[in-house]
Amino acid sequence: MKDIVMASATPLDRTGMAARLVRDIPEGWYVNLGVGMPTTVADHVPPGREVVFHSENGILGMGPAPSPDAVDPWLVNAGKKAVTLLPGAALFHHADSFAMIRGGHLDLCVLGAFEVAENGDIANWTTSSNDIVPAVGGAMDLAVGAKQLWVIMEHTTKEGRPRLVEHCSYPLTAPGSVNRVYTNLAVLEVTARGFELLDIVAGLTIEALQTMTAAKIHLPRTT
Amino acid sequence: MMDKRVASIAEALSGVRDGAVVLVGGFGAVGQPNMLMDGLAEQGARELTIVANNAGWGRETGIPRLMGLGRVRKIVCSFPKGSVIFDELFRAGKLEVELVPQGTLAERIRAAGAGIPAFYTPTGVGTRMGEGKEVREFAGRSFLLEQALQADVALIEAWRADRWGNLTYRGSGRNFNPIMAMAARLTIVQAHDVVELGELDPEIVVTPGIFVDRVVRVARE
């Protein structure tokens, strides 16, 4: 089924997904990027558009990875990878960093997820109710704190199971927090009536997208 | 003359008792007081509760070394994944774990240092983290009651220090260190550089010496 409906469509690769998301980040926003695919979003900001990246471990104005010979071991991002500081950067401690997050000072947080529900629930920290080694990090603070929470993830699992659902089956990171989802197939806004389609990849019909989505996809109301 | 400098790691750690709650600075490897952690392993205190963002990596140093020696009864952290020793002990039921969202961990430590016994936070409402905790509504939104995290000892890594215990940090090495320095009854600092009083520009001091009890100089690793 999946292969048939996808035959004429061109799903975005990870680079394409990150580039698509960056199109919607305006100049002047303060943005936190989660570990993993969200981190790659920073690589696609066009030159000249000033977006300030926040790292939970106490950096605003975080720049790209340094060349191997210019690594400063005292400068890492949330994923513990070496980064740089841009002109205008600021350093601060963890309580201030999470005051920025929890206090609603960040314009946007981009996270990965296992599942997003049509009411904005996000599940992204554990796939099991009895996870043997649990870890949560800053995800719960980020999900409730930023003005906007966008999720970037594949539309389905590798096995073809939908990640956009009516109700999350995994333990929640935060209820009712997601504003928008960017997948390899579409961009969907979370609204009062559920997922509303903002964008879809070339060659894919809405009907085909619906078969890969376990919640109703609404078309935007035209005024 | 007030002088918080001590001559050795052993002297810095003297008096850390069995059963102590120990705050350990650092985010990943950055800002971790590795020499003090190795010193604590030598010092021998047992039944420790370790509070740190991560549970470390590898086996040879830091929190994993202490865990491997059987000195740690409980760990309070946000992201223990990545530590083989943690994994082994946790699976064997030999280690108690309190998992705390990172921002809640930071604020519980800050609150302890600031004389605030508890606070309400939106983080964790409607999740497994909220189970068993008081929920209260303010302006139509729900919040969890979280308690301050009092500690006996804080182990801190700073970049520069003076004999009054004023501290500066470097890069992202600041992380939990300044708030942990505030929250413990005994705050012990390893600094890469110890300078004369007056050499630290008051405008750039991050942790004022009032929060610090002991400073030991360590060679840069």
Contacts between the chains, C-beta under 8 A, distances in Angstrom:
chain1	res1	chain2	res2	distance
A	55	B	172	7.2
A	56	B	102	6.6
A	57	B	27	4.2
A	57	B	28	7.8
A	57	B	30	7.5
A	57	B	172	5.0
A	57	B	175	5.1
A	58	B	27	7.8
A	58	B	172	5.4
A	58	B	174	5.3
A	58	B	175	5.5
A	59	B	172	5.8
A	72	B	171	6.1
A	73	B	29	7.8
A	73	B	30	7.1
A	74	B	30	5.7
A	74	B	31	7.8
A	74	B	170	4.6
A	74	B	171	3.4
A	74	B	172	6.4
A	74	B	173	4.8
A	75	B	30	7.6
A	75	B	171	4.2
A	75	B	172	5.4
A	76	B	27	7.4
A	76	B	28	5.7
A	76	B	29	7.9
A	76	B	30	5.3
A	76	B	172	5.6
A	80	B	27	7.8
A	80	B	28	3.7
A	80	B	29	7.2
A	80	B	30	7.8
A	91	B	169	7.7
A	91	B	171	6.8
A	91	B	172	7.0
A	91	B	174	5.9
A	92	B	174	6.9
A	93	B	174	5.0
A	93	B	175	6.5
A	93	B	176	7.2
A	93	B	177	7.1
A	93	B	178	4.3
A	93	B	179	5.8
A	93	B	206	7.4
A	94	B	27	7.5
A	94	B	53	7.9
A	94	B	102	7.6
A	94	B	106	4.0
A	94	B	175	5.2
A	94	B	176	4.9
A	94	B	179	6.2
A	95	B	106	4.7
A	95	B	107	6.1
A	95	B	109	7.4
A	95	B	110	4.0
A	95	B	178	8.0
A	95	B	179	4.8
A	97	B	106	7.4
A	98	B	102	6.9
A	98	B	103	3.3
A	98	B	106	5.0
A	98	B	107	6.5
A	101	B	103	6.0
A	102	B	103	5.5
A	102	B	107	7.9
A	102	B	121	6.7
A	102	B	122	6.8
A	102	B	123	6.4
A	132	B	87	7.8
A	132	B	90	7.3
A	132	B	91	6.2
A	133	B	80	6.4
A	133	B	81	5.7
A	133	B	86	7.2
A	133	B	87	5.4
A	133	B	90	6.2
A	133	B	91	7.9
A	134	B	80	7.6
A	134	B	97	7.6
A	134	B	99	5.2
A	135	B	78	7.3
A	135	B	79	4.5
A	135	B	80	5.8
A	135	B	81	4.0
A	135	B	99	7.3
A	136	B	78	5.7
A	136	B	79	6.9
A	136	B	99	5.9
A	136	B	100	7.8
A	136	B	101	5.4
A	136	B	102	7.4
A	136	B	129	7.4
A	137	B	78	5.3
A	137	B	79	4.4
A	137	B	101	7.8
A	137	B	102	5.4
A	138	B	78	7.1
A	138	B	101	7.0
A	138	B	102	3.9
A	138	B	103	6.1
A	139	B	101	7.6
A	140	B	101	4.1
A	140	B	103	7.6
A	140	B	104	7.8
A	140	B	123	4.9
A	140	B	124	5.4
A	140	B	127	6.4
A	140	B	129	6.5
A	141	B	101	5.5
A	141	B	102	6.2
A	141	B	103	3.3
A	141	B	104	7.1
A	141	B	123	4.7
A	144	B	122	4.6
A	144	B	123	5.5
A	144	B	125	7.4
A	145	B	103	7.6
A	145	B	122	7.4
A	145	B	123	7.5
A	171	B	127	6.7
A	171	B	128	5.3
A	172	B	126	6.1
A	172	B	127	4.8
A	172	B	128	7.7
A	173	B	127	6.6
A	174	B	125	7.7
A	174	B	126	6.9
A	174	B	127	6.6
A	175	B	125	7.3
A	175	B	126	3.8
A	175	B	127	7.5
A	176	B	126	7.9
